[in-house]
């Protein structure tokens, strides 16, 4: 399964309590979102990925904020099914490719895109999207780089997501708004399900 074709929005999640991972994943699924990116920004991330992979197999669980080969090895062992990095160094690209899993290396300039493209990779994370030119930048990439597809992430909101999704080179967007920290902490799975339902309807 391709991460860019699974849902209009990939929820980008920071989890401090792995016990909330499974109900969160189920709430997103119930709302029509079958993919989740758990970022390695907390000590609970690996346990959360492992729990979702084991208990909610129908959810495509991925790992984000990958910075090192050691992190990549750890999330693969935990059960991640796709990988996301904020940037794309040669060593990081080697480690991502070696897993055999789908991965979205982060880029924000044409030179970075070309560096990744030289390896035969045509699907990338455009990050940080809003501060790197947003919709206008992505639109300008379509001329010289029509073969590239992006998942823009960073600063995107429910209001701006449709404009991104209307672009021919955007497969999906990444967003944090589907899993507000207050709702996750409170266990307000009904709210998250509702946000997921709205996100699932965003496909332009």
C-alpha positions as CSV (number, residue, x, y, z in Angstrom):
1,X,0.0,0.0,0.0
2,X,1.3,3.5,-0.9
3,X,1.2,6.0,1.9
4,X,0.4,8.8,-0.6
5,X,-2.7,7.0,-1.8
6,X,-4.2,5.8,1.5
7,X,-6.0,8.9,2.7
8,X,-6.2,12.6,1.9
9,X,-4.5,13.4,5.2
10,X,-1.8,11.5,7.1
11,X,-2.3,12.3,10.8
12,X,1.0,13.3,12.3
13,X,0.9,12.3,15.9
14,X,3.0,12.8,19.1
15,X,2.1,10.3,21.7
16,X,3.3,10.6,25.3
17,X,1.3,7.6,26.5
18,X,1.5,4.3,24.5
19,X,-1.8,3.2,26.2
20,X,-3.6,5.8,24.1
21,X,-2.2,4.5,20.8
22,X,-4.7,1.7,20.1
23,X,-7.9,3.7,20.9
24,X,-6.5,6.6,18.9
25,X,-5.8,4.4,15.9
26,X,-9.3,2.9,16.1
27,X,-10.9,6.3,16.3
28,X,-9.1,7.4,13.2
29,X,-10.1,4.2,11.4
30,X,-13.7,4.6,12.4
31,X,-13.6,8.1,10.8
32,X,-12.3,6.8,7.6
33,X,-8.5,7.5,7.9
34,X,-6.5,4.3,7.6
35,X,-3.0,5.7,8.1
36,X,-1.1,7.3,10.9
37,X,2.4,8.7,11.3
38,X,3.7,8.3,14.9
39,X,6.6,10.7,15.3
40,X,9.7,9.9,17.3
41,X,9.3,13.0,19.4
42,X,8.5,11.1,22.7
43,X,9.8,8.2,24.6
44,X,6.4,6.5,24.0
45,X,6.7,6.4,20.2
46,X,8.2,3.0,19.7
47,X,5.8,1.3,22.1
48,X,2.9,3.1,20.4
49,X,4.0,1.9,17.0
50,X,4.3,-1.6,18.3
51,X,0.9,-1.5,19.9
52,X,-0.9,-0.2,16.8
53,X,0.9,-2.7,14.5
54,X,0.0,-5.6,16.8
55,X,-3.6,-4.7,17.7
56,X,-4.9,-2.6,14.8
57,X,-3.4,-4.4,11.8
58,X,-5.8,-2.7,9.4
59,X,-4.2,0.7,10.2
60,X,-1.1,1.6,8.1
61,X,1.2,2.7,10.9
62,X,4.3,4.7,10.0
63,X,7.2,6.4,11.9
64,X,8.2,10.0,11.4
65,X,10.9,12.4,12.5
66,X,13.5,9.8,11.6
67,X,17.0,11.3,11.9
68,X,19.4,8.3,12.2
69,X,19.9,4.7,11.0
70,X,19.5,3.5,14.6
71,X,16.0,5.0,14.8
72,X,15.1,3.5,11.5
73,X,16.1,0.1,12.6
74,X,14.2,0.5,15.8
75,X,10.9,1.5,14.2
76,X,11.1,-1.3,11.6
77,X,11.5,-3.8,14.4
78,X,8.5,-2.2,16.2
79,X,6.3,-2.8,13.1
80,X,6.3,0.5,11.2
81,X,5.0,0.0,7.6
82,X,6.3,3.3,6.2
83,X,9.0,5.8,7.1
84,X,9.2,9.6,7.1
85,X,12.2,11.8,7.6
86,X,12.3,15.7,7.8
87,X,15.4,15.8,5.6
88,X,17.5,13.6,3.2
89,X,21.2,13.1,3.8
90,X,23.0,10.4,1.9
91,X,23.4,8.2,5.0
92,X,19.7,8.6,5.9
93,X,18.6,7.8,2.4
94,X,20.8,4.7,2.4
95,X,19.2,3.5,5.7
96,X,15.7,4.2,4.5
97,X,16.2,2.4,1.2
98,X,17.8,-0.6,2.9
99,X,14.6,-1.3,4.8
100,X,12.6,-2.1,1.7
101,X,9.7,-0.2,3.1
102,X,7.9,2.8,1.5
103,X,9.6,6.0,2.7
104,X,9.1,9.8,2.3
105,X,12.3,11.7,2.5
106,X,11.9,15.3,3.4
107,X,12.8,18.0,0.8
108,X,12.2,21.7,0.5
109,X,14.3,22.9,-2.5
110,X,14.8,21.8,-6.1
111,X,18.4,20.7,-5.4
112,X,17.2,18.5,-2.5
113,X,14.5,17.0,-4.8
114,X,17.1,16.3,-7.5
115,X,19.4,14.6,-4.9
116,X,16.6,12.3,-3.9
117,X,15.4,11.8,-7.5
118,X,18.9,10.6,-8.5
119,X,18.2,7.5,-6.4
120,X,15.1,6.8,-8.3
121,X,12.7,8.0,-5.6
122,X,9.8,10.0,-6.9
123,X,7.6,10.4,-3.8
124,X,8.8,12.8,-1.1
125,X,7.7,14.9,1.9
126,X,7.7,18.6,1.3
127,X,8.6,20.1,4.6
128,X,8.1,22.6,6.2
129,X,5.4,23.2,3.6
130,X,4.0,26.6,4.5
131,X,7.3,28.3,5.3
132,X,8.9,26.8,2.2
133,X,6.6,28.4,-0.3
134,X,3.5,26.3,0.2
135,X,1.1,25.8,-2.7
136,X,2.9,28.3,-4.9
137,X,6.2,26.4,-4.6
138,X,4.6,23.0,-5.3
139,X,2.8,24.4,-8.3
140,X,6.1,25.7,-9.7
141,X,7.7,22.3,-9.3
142,X,5.2,20.7,-11.7
143,X,6.9,22.2,-14.8
144,X,10.5,20.9,-14.4
145,X,9.6,18.0,-12.2
146,X,6.3,16.5,-13.3
147,X,7.3,13.0,-12.2
148,X,7.5,13.9,-8.5
149,X,4.6,13.4,-6.0
150,X,4.6,15.1,-2.6
151,X,3.1,14.8,0.8
152,X,3.4,18.4,2.0
153,X,3.6,18.8,5.8
154,X,4.1,21.7,8.2
155,X,1.6,24.4,8.9
156,X,-1.3,22.9,6.9
157,X,-4.8,23.4,8.3
158,X,-8.2,22.1,7.3
159,X,-8.8,25.4,5.6
160,X,-5.6,25.2,3.4
161,X,-5.5,21.5,2.8
162,X,-8.0,21.5,-0.1
163,X,-5.8,23.9,-2.0
164,X,-2.8,21.6,-1.6
165,X,-4.9,18.5,-2.5
166,X,-6.1,20.1,-5.7
167,X,-2.5,20.2,-7.1
168,X,-1.6,17.4,-9.5
169,X,1.7,16.6,-7.8
170,X,0.2,16.2,-4.3
171,X,-0.9,12.8,-3.2
172,X,-1.9,13.7,0.4
173,X,-1.0,16.2,3.1
174,X,0.3,15.6,6.6
175,X,-1.5,17.3,9.5
176,X,-1.5,17.5,13.2
177,X,-5.1,18.8,13.5
178,X,-6.7,15.4,13.4
179,X,-5.3,14.5,16.8
180,X,-5.3,17.5,19.1
181,X,-3.2,16.9,22.2
182,X,-6.1,17.9,24.5
183,X,-8.5,15.4,22.9
184,X,-5.9,12.6,23.0
185,X,-5.1,13.3,26.7
186,X,-8.8,13.4,27.5
187,X,-9.5,10.2,25.5
188,X,-12.1,12.1,23.5
189,X,-12.1,9.6,20.7
190,X,-15.5,10.8,19.4
191,X,-13.9,14.2,18.6
192,X,-11.0,12.5,16.8
193,X,-13.4,10.3,14.9
194,X,-15.3,13.4,13.8
195,X,-12.1,15.2,12.7
196,X,-11.1,12.1,10.8
197,X,-14.5,12.0,9.0
198,X,-14.0,15.6,7.9
199,X,-10.4,14.9,6.8
200,X,-11.5,11.9,4.8
201,X,-13.9,14.1,2.8
202,X,-11.2,16.6,1.9
203,X,-10.1,14.9,-1.4
204,X,-10.5,17.5,-4.0
